[in-house]
């Protein structure tokens, strides 16, 4: 009976937590955004900025009687349907009449002209917790624009769907780019609100001390529990991250962008189906499973990467059959995506030395954050050797991170 009562208490606790989960948008929208009264608002957002009823931030602010002065769209566009790296043009929002400025392409930080008559900047975009996912780079540009133009910035926080775990090396300064703008590990384990506090305090942007920064926290989110507990409706944050499993594997399988091995773009399951024509699936699974990697299940899969003929971007092995693995995370709180990715590269080099190539080493450097992984693989070092190289700096990062955690 005592065990049964304990189980009931645990289940009730989880149920209450999931029912009471509110994003920063839900919290800010209470009483029609009182913090924005009488202000002209510039909104940095995309299709992911929905409240718990599925209504978009722009519509909520407009319907509350506040003025939407301008909208700023990141990579993938305001509607989230542009492919990775695809540039898009400015437009006008039909409901509010606000100009939609592209801030992905030649312009990544709003200019003074783009900020004309804006009193407050509001950022609300669902991130997935990987350094090379460009929404956090956009956030830094917005924070800098706010600091330089004396415009307060509000970050409406959302959960990090892949949790608190941090993995990977701290990126070296000479490799900074839009897929690595701050000295953080590949998997940082922070929300955008927490990261914004770190960016300001560590002065990783110009005029950081001048920034008037406000974080609207989530309520009822526990980063020590799987994202599924939140009961939030999943909205694809980009065209190739279509479910929580893909978000969990992405920090490890994204490295295959730098190889001649398909990361699954053009398939039904990008980043969770990976392969190539030269692979024997069963052989690959047997060798990988011998590594005893925790929290993941592997299955053989074959797929044909295909995109419509009118799309400008073609995936690797377009319209050719690939053989590989389907990756399913069974323990989201303990699965180490980067370690899995490094072990997979090691096994591919071992099994297919004449076929598998890290064909874009410079891109590998940028994604990984230094040149060590590529160099060590080329000289025959193991995945475990590579993982050991970042242990100390990762520990230092986690110690620094503590002061910025809100949940």
C-alpha beads as a LAMMPS data file, in Angstrom:
LAMMPS data file: protein, C-alpha beads

407 atoms
406 bonds

1 atom types
1 bond types

-500.0 500.0 xlo xhi
-500.0 500.0 ylo yhi
-500.0 500.0 zlo zhi

Masses

1 110.0

Atoms # bond

1 1 1 0.000 0.000 0.000
2 1 1 2.845 2.385 0.861
3 1 1 4.449 1.727 -2.571
4 1 1 1.097 2.299 -4.277
5 1 1 0.614 5.627 -2.487
6 1 1 4.131 6.725 -3.479
7 1 1 3.421 5.825 -7.092
8 1 1 0.167 7.815 -7.045
9 1 1 1.996 10.851 -5.611
10 1 1 4.654 10.646 -8.351
11 1 1 2.014 10.343 -11.089
12 1 1 0.018 13.255 -9.664
13 1 1 3.169 15.389 -9.486
14 1 1 3.936 14.691 -13.143
15 1 1 0.308 15.358 -14.111
16 1 1 0.203 18.689 -12.263
17 1 1 3.546 19.748 -13.770
18 1 1 2.380 18.943 -17.295
19 1 1 -0.977 20.721 -16.841
20 1 1 0.596 23.858 -15.377
21 1 1 3.401 24.236 -17.914
22 1 1 3.300 27.720 -19.477
23 1 1 5.765 29.231 -21.892
24 1 1 7.056 32.765 -21.563
25 1 1 4.456 33.757 -24.164
26 1 1 1.625 32.298 -22.074
27 1 1 2.903 34.199 -19.038
28 1 1 3.407 37.487 -20.923
29 1 1 -0.051 37.302 -22.518
30 1 1 -1.845 37.342 -19.174
31 1 1 -3.923 40.538 -18.977
32 1 1 -3.051 41.421 -22.599
33 1 1 0.689 42.059 -22.308
34 1 1 0.639 44.860 -19.708
35 1 1 4.415 45.380 -20.065
36 1 1 3.900 46.486 -23.690
37 1 1 1.074 49.014 -23.152
38 1 1 1.492 52.136 -25.246
39 1 1 4.598 50.798 -27.020
40 1 1 5.330 50.097 -30.674
41 1 1 6.682 46.576 -30.798
42 1 1 9.251 44.918 -33.032
43 1 1 8.800 41.139 -32.932
44 1 1 11.595 38.668 -33.688
45 1 1 9.819 35.415 -34.344
46 1 1 8.743 32.607 -36.610
47 1 1 5.967 30.015 -36.800
48 1 1 6.954 28.422 -33.449
49 1 1 5.722 31.345 -31.302
50 1 1 2.374 29.815 -30.382
51 1 1 0.594 29.952 -27.043
52 1 1 -0.977 26.901 -25.394
53 1 1 -4.128 27.341 -27.530
54 1 1 -2.079 27.493 -30.720
55 1 1 -2.480 31.246 -31.338
56 1 1 0.555 33.099 -32.689
57 1 1 2.401 35.815 -30.757
58 1 1 1.904 38.414 -33.516
59 1 1 -1.848 37.825 -33.544
60 1 1 -2.048 37.891 -29.741
61 1 1 -0.212 41.217 -29.498
62 1 1 -2.234 42.748 -32.350
63 1 1 -5.550 41.539 -30.897
64 1 1 -4.611 42.946 -27.470
65 1 1 -4.650 46.456 -28.947
66 1 1 -0.866 46.869 -28.972
67 1 1 0.924 48.031 -32.119
68 1 1 3.038 45.561 -34.085
69 1 1 5.492 47.949 -35.725
70 1 1 7.752 45.416 -37.446
71 1 1 8.471 41.682 -37.665
72 1 1 11.984 40.247 -38.036
73 1 1 12.300 36.738 -39.488
74 1 1 15.264 34.384 -38.801
75 1 1 16.596 31.436 -40.832
76 1 1 13.728 29.403 -42.368
77 1 1 11.545 32.537 -42.537
78 1 1 8.505 33.865 -40.681
79 1 1 6.476 30.798 -41.646
80 1 1 9.356 28.357 -41.082
81 1 1 9.240 26.734 -44.520
82 1 1 12.542 27.929 -46.035
83 1 1 15.253 25.289 -46.188
84 1 1 18.549 25.555 -44.278
85 1 1 20.690 28.322 -45.752
86 1 1 17.916 29.535 -48.083
87 1 1 17.601 33.323 -48.250
88 1 1 14.226 35.054 -48.550
89 1 1 12.883 38.543 -49.195
90 1 1 11.189 41.162 -47.025
91 1 1 7.401 41.094 -47.040
92 1 1 4.302 42.520 -45.327
93 1 1 2.103 40.764 -42.753
94 1 1 -1.444 40.870 -44.126
95 1 1 -3.142 41.011 -40.712
96 1 1 -1.119 43.713 -38.960
97 1 1 0.304 45.570 -41.947
98 1 1 3.760 45.319 -40.361
99 1 1 6.814 44.936 -42.577
100 1 1 8.445 41.521 -42.261
101 1 1 12.207 42.022 -42.499
102 1 1 14.510 39.135 -43.310
103 1 1 17.403 38.985 -40.848
104 1 1 18.921 35.893 -42.408
105 1 1 21.155 36.605 -45.369
106 1 1 23.122 39.769 -46.028
107 1 1 21.386 41.504 -43.106
108 1 1 21.508 39.608 -39.819
109 1 1 21.185 42.508 -37.406
110 1 1 18.357 45.039 -37.834
111 1 1 19.629 48.395 -39.043
112 1 1 18.603 51.718 -37.553
113 1 1 16.160 52.148 -40.432
114 1 1 14.615 48.733 -39.774
115 1 1 14.146 49.726 -36.126
116 1 1 12.465 53.061 -36.893
117 1 1 9.702 53.861 -34.357
118 1 1 10.241 50.565 -32.490
119 1 1 10.028 51.041 -28.698
120 1 1 10.520 47.415 -27.610
121 1 1 12.023 44.308 -29.222
122 1 1 10.398 40.962 -28.364
123 1 1 12.119 37.628 -29.145
124 1 1 10.102 34.396 -29.151
125 1 1 11.474 31.425 -31.114
126 1 1 11.619 27.753 -30.127
127 1 1 15.275 26.693 -29.996
128 1 1 16.507 23.096 -29.725
129 1 1 19.666 23.499 -27.660
130 1 1 22.473 23.061 -30.214
131 1 1 25.167 25.706 -30.757
132 1 1 24.952 25.472 -34.537
133 1 1 21.167 25.983 -34.637
134 1 1 21.147 29.615 -35.793
135 1 1 18.234 31.028 -33.781
136 1 1 20.515 31.780 -30.826
137 1 1 22.886 33.659 -33.135
138 1 1 19.923 35.740 -34.297
139 1 1 19.016 36.386 -30.666
140 1 1 22.506 37.782 -30.021
141 1 1 22.211 40.093 -33.031
142 1 1 18.856 41.357 -31.734
143 1 1 20.293 41.947 -28.263
144 1 1 23.170 43.893 -29.782
145 1 1 20.776 45.971 -31.904
146 1 1 18.763 46.721 -28.773
147 1 1 21.869 47.802 -26.880
148 1 1 23.123 50.004 -29.709
149 1 1 19.768 51.716 -30.251
150 1 1 18.581 52.004 -26.620
151 1 1 15.661 49.629 -27.202
152 1 1 14.706 47.214 -24.394
153 1 1 14.713 43.521 -25.364
154 1 1 12.215 41.012 -23.991
155 1 1 12.967 37.286 -24.345
156 1 1 9.843 35.129 -24.018
157 1 1 11.413 31.922 -22.760
158 1 1 10.588 28.355 -23.801
159 1 1 11.845 24.943 -22.637
160 1 1 14.998 23.472 -24.103
161 1 1 13.460 20.284 -25.550
162 1 1 16.678 18.263 -25.209
163 1 1 17.181 19.193 -21.556
164 1 1 20.051 20.231 -19.312
165 1 1 22.774 17.909 -20.605
166 1 1 25.830 19.701 -22.044
167 1 1 28.225 18.057 -24.510
168 1 1 31.152 18.976 -26.694
169 1 1 34.059 21.403 -26.867
170 1 1 33.928 25.173 -26.460
171 1 1 34.278 26.692 -29.920
172 1 1 37.589 28.411 -30.671
173 1 1 37.369 32.107 -31.494
174 1 1 38.886 31.833 -34.969
175 1 1 36.030 29.489 -35.935
176 1 1 33.190 31.810 -34.869
177 1 1 30.401 32.055 -37.439
178 1 1 26.610 32.169 -37.550
179 1 1 26.633 28.450 -36.634
180 1 1 28.880 29.156 -33.661
181 1 1 28.696 32.701 -32.353
182 1 1 29.519 32.232 -28.644
183 1 1 32.101 30.290 -26.591
184 1 1 29.708 27.521 -25.593
185 1 1 29.695 23.747 -26.192
186 1 1 27.794 22.126 -29.050
187 1 1 25.010 21.123 -26.689
188 1 1 24.666 23.865 -24.061
189 1 1 21.678 22.663 -22.008
190 1 1 20.178 26.142 -21.562
191 1 1 16.983 27.911 -22.563
192 1 1 17.236 30.972 -24.793
193 1 1 16.421 33.144 -21.767
194 1 1 19.227 31.643 -19.711
195 1 1 21.638 31.946 -22.617
196 1 1 20.623 35.586 -23.138
197 1 1 21.575 36.333 -19.532
198 1 1 24.960 34.693 -20.098
199 1 1 25.551 36.560 -23.371
200 1 1 24.872 39.912 -21.698
201 1 1 26.799 39.246 -18.495
202 1 1 29.810 37.754 -20.285
203 1 1 29.740 40.676 -22.777
204 1 1 29.707 38.497 -25.877
205 1 1 27.975 41.301 -27.813
206 1 1 28.855 44.946 -28.349
207 1 1 27.598 47.393 -25.704
208 1 1 26.298 44.511 -23.574
209 1 1 26.320 46.657 -20.429
210 1 1 23.926 49.108 -22.094
211 1 1 21.328 46.447 -22.878
212 1 1 17.998 46.660 -21.030
213 1 1 17.197 42.920 -20.995
214 1 1 14.040 41.266 -19.650
215 1 1 13.388 37.512 -19.471
216 1 1 9.792 36.335 -19.215
217 1 1 10.240 32.918 -17.626
218 1 1 8.312 29.749 -18.318
219 1 1 6.231 28.354 -15.472
220 1 1 5.988 24.699 -14.487
221 1 1 8.885 23.418 -16.579
222 1 1 11.323 20.940 -15.040
223 1 1 14.489 20.470 -17.155
224 1 1 15.236 17.245 -15.287
225 1 1 12.234 15.552 -16.900
226 1 1 11.702 14.551 -20.554
227 1 1 10.151 17.178 -22.799
228 1 1 7.153 14.892 -23.377
229 1 1 6.058 15.599 -19.776
230 1 1 5.245 19.204 -20.742
231 1 1 2.436 17.997 -23.041
232 1 1 3.292 20.857 -25.396
233 1 1 2.167 20.452 -28.997
234 1 1 5.284 19.910 -31.110
235 1 1 5.850 22.551 -33.782
236 1 1 8.682 21.798 -36.217
237 1 1 11.252 24.538 -35.440
238 1 1 12.718 24.028 -38.920
239 1 1 11.741 21.871 -41.928
240 1 1 14.094 19.010 -41.001
241 1 1 13.435 18.820 -37.243
242 1 1 10.018 17.184 -37.232
243 1 1 9.726 15.578 -33.810
244 1 1 11.439 15.410 -30.424
245 1 1 13.482 12.352 -31.442
246 1 1 15.057 14.316 -34.299
247 1 1 15.836 17.170 -31.911
248 1 1 17.572 14.732 -29.539
249 1 1 19.745 13.088 -32.213
250 1 1 20.474 16.286 -34.183
251 1 1 23.488 17.504 -32.123
252 1 1 25.276 14.262 -33.062
253 1 1 24.098 13.507 -36.588
254 1 1 24.433 17.087 -37.876
255 1 1 28.182 16.421 -38.172
256 1 1 27.442 14.216 -41.172
257 1 1 26.785 17.409 -43.130
258 1 1 30.607 17.537 -43.322
259 1 1 30.870 14.012 -44.785
260 1 1 29.805 11.993 -47.823
261 1 1 27.332 10.105 -45.600
262 1 1 23.685 11.219 -45.716
263 1 1 22.321 12.942 -42.612
264 1 1 18.855 12.028 -43.874
265 1 1 17.870 15.245 -45.625
266 1 1 15.348 14.405 -48.331
267 1 1 14.062 11.364 -46.413
268 1 1 11.007 10.971 -44.205
269 1 1 13.189 11.124 -41.071
270 1 1 16.046 13.655 -41.462
271 1 1 18.836 13.298 -38.891
272 1 1 17.279 10.130 -37.415
273 1 1 17.728 8.122 -40.634
274 1 1 21.355 8.255 -41.775
275 1 1 23.150 6.213 -44.403
276 1 1 24.843 5.874 -47.786
277 1 1 24.750 3.504 -50.791
278 1 1 27.975 1.804 -49.663
279 1 1 26.726 0.814 -46.190
280 1 1 25.699 -2.647 -44.967
281 1 1 23.093 -1.831 -42.317
282 1 1 23.340 -5.019 -40.297
283 1 1 27.140 -4.840 -40.212
284 1 1 26.996 -1.211 -39.113
285 1 1 24.470 -1.916 -36.335
286 1 1 26.423 -4.908 -34.991
287 1 1 29.643 -2.881 -34.791
288 1 1 27.941 0.123 -33.199
289 1 1 26.086 -1.946 -30.617
290 1 1 29.414 -3.380 -29.465
291 1 1 30.238 0.162 -28.259
292 1 1 27.477 -0.160 -25.605
293 1 1 26.082 3.326 -26.237
294 1 1 23.321 4.022 -23.707
295 1 1 19.820 5.293 -24.340
296 1 1 19.417 4.468 -28.021
297 1 1 17.911 1.774 -30.227
298 1 1 19.152 1.114 -33.771
299 1 1 17.299 -0.481 -36.663
300 1 1 18.247 -1.144 -40.268
301 1 1 16.687 1.232 -42.769
302 1 1 16.879 1.973 -46.488
303 1 1 15.733 5.274 -47.965
304 1 1 15.954 7.304 -51.152
305 1 1 16.705 11.010 -50.521
306 1 1 14.349 12.970 -52.775
307 1 1 13.167 16.551 -53.032
308 1 1 10.741 18.134 -55.518
309 1 1 12.371 19.097 -58.805
310 1 1 11.608 22.800 -58.295
311 1 1 13.546 22.995 -55.005
312 1 1 17.016 24.592 -55.342
313 1 1 18.680 22.438 -52.672
314 1 1 19.421 18.804 -53.481
315 1 1 20.315 16.297 -50.750
316 1 1 23.288 13.978 -50.899
317 1 1 22.612 10.864 -53.014
318 1 1 19.514 12.490 -54.486
319 1 1 17.234 9.739 -55.861
320 1 1 19.760 7.010 -54.965
321 1 1 19.021 4.259 -52.452
322 1 1 20.885 4.605 -49.175
323 1 1 21.312 1.933 -46.520
324 1 1 21.889 2.850 -42.919
325 1 1 20.327 3.088 -39.500
326 1 1 17.190 4.482 -37.899
327 1 1 18.118 6.046 -34.554
328 1 1 15.508 6.053 -31.783
329 1 1 16.311 7.616 -28.422
330 1 1 14.939 5.416 -25.626
331 1 1 16.320 7.401 -22.675
332 1 1 16.197 11.136 -23.498
333 1 1 17.658 12.207 -20.144
334 1 1 20.835 10.144 -20.545
335 1 1 21.400 9.826 -24.295
336 1 1 24.629 11.537 -25.367
337 1 1 24.120 12.652 -28.949
338 1 1 27.665 13.902 -29.586
339 1 1 29.263 10.747 -28.256
340 1 1 27.000 8.675 -30.492
341 1 1 27.953 10.816 -33.495
342 1 1 31.666 10.410 -32.820
343 1 1 31.344 6.638 -32.398
344 1 1 29.404 6.424 -35.649
345 1 1 32.157 8.285 -37.534
346 1 1 34.775 5.999 -35.967
347 1 1 32.875 2.877 -37.055
348 1 1 32.321 4.181 -40.595
349 1 1 36.041 4.889 -40.966
350 1 1 36.778 1.391 -39.710
351 1 1 34.252 -0.458 -41.889
352 1 1 34.411 1.609 -45.095
353 1 1 37.886 3.195 -45.284
354 1 1 37.750 3.461 -49.090
355 1 1 34.249 4.923 -49.230
356 1 1 33.493 7.043 -46.168
357 1 1 35.092 10.497 -46.168
358 1 1 34.959 13.630 -44.032
359 1 1 34.729 15.508 -47.308
360 1 1 34.277 19.038 -45.903
361 1 1 36.876 19.350 -43.145
362 1 1 36.418 23.126 -42.756
363 1 1 32.708 22.626 -42.115
364 1 1 33.555 19.888 -39.620
365 1 1 35.836 22.331 -37.783
366 1 1 33.060 24.952 -37.589
367 1 1 30.433 22.509 -36.365
368 1 1 32.708 20.793 -33.854
369 1 1 34.333 24.020 -32.692
370 1 1 37.973 23.115 -33.205
371 1 1 40.186 21.112 -35.584
372 1 1 40.958 18.287 -33.178
373 1 1 38.146 15.878 -34.064
374 1 1 39.042 15.844 -37.759
375 1 1 42.787 15.647 -37.144
376 1 1 42.454 12.866 -34.575
377 1 1 40.173 10.799 -36.792
378 1 1 42.629 11.192 -39.665
379 1 1 45.465 9.842 -37.527
380 1 1 43.416 6.883 -36.314
381 1 1 42.461 8.007 -32.806
382 1 1 39.285 6.638 -31.274
383 1 1 35.998 8.385 -30.528
384 1 1 36.742 7.966 -26.811
385 1 1 40.076 9.762 -27.267
386 1 1 38.265 12.670 -28.939
387 1 1 35.581 12.833 -26.248
388 1 1 38.251 13.063 -23.544
389 1 1 39.729 16.201 -25.144
390 1 1 36.790 18.396 -24.123
391 1 1 36.003 17.045 -20.636
392 1 1 37.842 19.776 -18.688
393 1 1 36.496 22.739 -20.660
394 1 1 32.988 21.303 -20.537
395 1 1 33.197 21.060 -16.743
396 1 1 34.367 24.683 -16.576
397 1 1 31.458 25.780 -18.779
398 1 1 28.909 23.974 -16.604
399 1 1 30.330 25.654 -13.508
400 1 1 29.998 29.097 -15.128
401 1 1 26.537 28.218 -16.455
402 1 1 25.161 27.654 -12.947
403 1 1 24.682 31.353 -12.170
404 1 1 22.455 31.874 -15.220
405 1 1 20.089 28.926 -14.802
406 1 1 16.504 29.982 -14.093
407 1 1 14.873 26.576 -13.633

Bonds

1 1 1 2
2 1 2 3
3 1 3 4
4 1 4 5
5 1 5 6
6 1 6 7
7 1 7 8
8 1 8 9
9 1 9 10
10 1 10 11
11 1 11 12
12 1 12 13
13 1 13 14
14 1 14 15
15 1 15 16
16 1 16 17
17 1 17 18
18 1 18 19
19 1 19 20
20 1 20 21
21 1 21 22
22 1 22 23
23 1 23 24
24 1 24 25
25 1 25 26
26 1 26 27
27 1 27 28
28 1 28 29
29 1 29 30
30 1 30 31
31 1 31 32
32 1 32 33
33 1 33 34
34 1 34 35
35 1 35 36
36 1 36 37
37 1 37 38
38 1 38 39
39 1 39 40
40 1 40 41
41 1 41 42
42 1 42 43
43 1 43 44
44 1 44 45
45 1 45 46
46 1 46 47
47 1 47 48
48 1 48 49
49 1 49 50
50 1 50 51
51 1 51 52
52 1 52 53
53 1 53 54
54 1 54 55
55 1 55 56
56 1 56 57
57 1 57 58
58 1 58 59
59 1 59 60
60 1 60 61
61 1 61 62
62 1 62 63
63 1 63 64
64 1 64 65
65 1 65 66
66 1 66 67
67 1 67 68
68 1 68 69
69 1 69 70
70 1 70 71
71 1 71 72
72 1 72 73
73 1 73 74
74 1 74 75
75 1 75 76
76 1 76 77
77 1 77 78
78 1 78 79
79 1 79 80
80 1 80 81
81 1 81 82
82 1 82 83
83 1 83 84
84 1 84 85
85 1 85 86
86 1 86 87
87 1 87 88
88 1 88 89
89 1 89 90
90 1 90 91
91 1 91 92
92 1 92 93
93 1 93 94
94 1 94 95
95 1 95 96
96 1 96 97
97 1 97 98
98 1 98 99
99 1 99 100
100 1 100 101
101 1 101 102
102 1 102 103
103 1 103 104
104 1 104 105
105 1 105 106
106 1 106 107
107 1 107 108
108 1 108 109
109 1 109 110
110 1 110 111
111 1 111 112
112 1 112 113
113 1 113 114
114 1 114 115
115 1 115 116
116 1 116 117
117 1 117 118
118 1 118 119
119 1 119 120
120 1 120 121
121 1 121 122
122 1 122 123
123 1 123 124
124 1 124 125
125 1 125 126
126 1 126 127
127 1 127 128
128 1 128 129
129 1 129 130
130 1 130 131
131 1 131 132
132 1 132 133
133 1 133 134
134 1 134 135
135 1 135 136
136 1 136 137
137 1 137 138
138 1 138 139
139 1 139 140
140 1 140 141
141 1 141 142
142 1 142 143
143 1 143 144
144 1 144 145
145 1 145 146
146 1 146 147
147 1 147 148
148 1 148 149
149 1 149 150
150 1 150 151
151 1 151 152
152 1 152 153
153 1 153 154
154 1 154 155
155 1 155 156
156 1 156 157
157 1 157 158
158 1 158 159
159 1 159 160
160 1 160 161
161 1 161 162
162 1 162 163
163 1 163 164
164 1 164 165
165 1 165 166
166 1 166 167
167 1 167 168
168 1 168 169
169 1 169 170
170 1 170 171
171 1 171 172
172 1 172 173
173 1 173 174
174 1 174 175
175 1 175 176
176 1 176 177
177 1 177 178
178 1 178 179
179 1 179 180
180 1 180 181
181 1 181 182
182 1 182 183
183 1 183 184
184 1 184 185
185 1 185 186
186 1 186 187
187 1 187 188
188 1 188 189
189 1 189 190
190 1 190 191
191 1 191 192
192 1 192 193
193 1 193 194
194 1 194 195
195 1 195 196
196 1 196 197
197 1 197 198
198 1 198 199
199 1 199 200
200 1 200 201
201 1 201 202
202 1 202 203
203 1 203 204
204 1 204 205
205 1 205 206
206 1 206 207
207 1 207 208
208 1 208 209
209 1 209 210
210 1 210 211
211 1 211 212
212 1 212 213
213 1 213 214
214 1 214 215
215 1 215 216
216 1 216 217
217 1 217 218
218 1 218 219
219 1 219 220
220 1 220 221
221 1 221 222
222 1 222 223
223 1 223 224
224 1 224 225
225 1 225 226
226 1 226 227
227 1 227 228
228 1 228 229
229 1 229 230
230 1 230 231
231 1 231 232
232 1 232 233
233 1 233 234
234 1 234 235
235 1 235 236
236 1 236 237
237 1 237 238
238 1 238 239
239 1 239 240
240 1 240 241
241 1 241 242
242 1 242 243
243 1 243 244
244 1 244 245
245 1 245 246
246 1 246 247
247 1 247 248
248 1 248 249
249 1 249 250
250 1 250 251
251 1 251 252
252 1 252 253
253 1 253 254
254 1 254 255
255 1 255 256
256 1 256 257
257 1 257 258
258 1 258 259
259 1 259 260
260 1 260 261
261 1 261 262
262 1 262 263
263 1 263 264
264 1 264 265
265 1 265 266
266 1 266 267
267 1 267 268
268 1 268 269
269 1 269 270
270 1 270 271
271 1 271 272
272 1 272 273
273 1 273 274
274 1 274 275
275 1 275 276
276 1 276 277
277 1 277 278
278 1 278 279
279 1 279 280
280 1 280 281
281 1 281 282
282 1 282 283
283 1 283 284
284 1 284 285
285 1 285 286
286 1 286 287
287 1 287 288
288 1 288 289
289 1 289 290
290 1 290 291
291 1 291 292
292 1 292 293
293 1 293 294
294 1 294 295
295 1 295 296
296 1 296 297
297 1 297 298
298 1 298 299
299 1 299 300
300 1 300 301
301 1 301 302
302 1 302 303
303 1 303 304
304 1 304 305
305 1 305 306
306 1 306 307
307 1 307 308
308 1 308 309
309 1 309 310
310 1 310 311
311 1 311 312
312 1 312 313
313 1 313 314
314 1 314 315
315 1 315 316
316 1 316 317
317 1 317 318
318 1 318 319
319 1 319 320
320 1 320 321
321 1 321 322
322 1 322 323
323 1 323 324
324 1 324 325
325 1 325 326
326 1 326 327
327 1 327 328
328 1 328 329
329 1 329 330
330 1 330 331
331 1 331 332
332 1 332 333
333 1 333 334
334 1 334 335
335 1 335 336
336 1 336 337
337 1 337 338
338 1 338 339
339 1 339 340
340 1 340 341
341 1 341 342
342 1 342 343
343 1 343 344
344 1 344 345
345 1 345 346
346 1 346 347
347 1 347 348
348 1 348 349
349 1 349 350
350 1 350 351
351 1 351 352
352 1 352 353
353 1 353 354
354 1 354 355
355 1 355 356
356 1 356 357
357 1 357 358
358 1 358 359
359 1 359 360
360 1 360 361
361 1 361 362
362 1 362 363
363 1 363 364
364 1 364 365
365 1 365 366
366 1 366 367
367 1 367 368
368 1 368 369
369 1 369 370
370 1 370 371
371 1 371 372
372 1 372 373
373 1 373 374
374 1 374 375
375 1 375 376
376 1 376 377
377 1 377 378
378 1 378 379
379 1 379 380
380 1 380 381
381 1 381 382
382 1 382 383
383 1 383 384
384 1 384 385
385 1 385 386
386 1 386 387
387 1 387 388
388 1 388 389
389 1 389 390
390 1 390 391
391 1 391 392
392 1 392 393
393 1 393 394
394 1 394 395
395 1 395 396
396 1 396 397
397 1 397 398
398 1 398 399
399 1 399 400
400 1 400 401
401 1 401 402
402 1 402 403
403 1 403 404
404 1 404 405
405 1 405 406
406 1 406 407
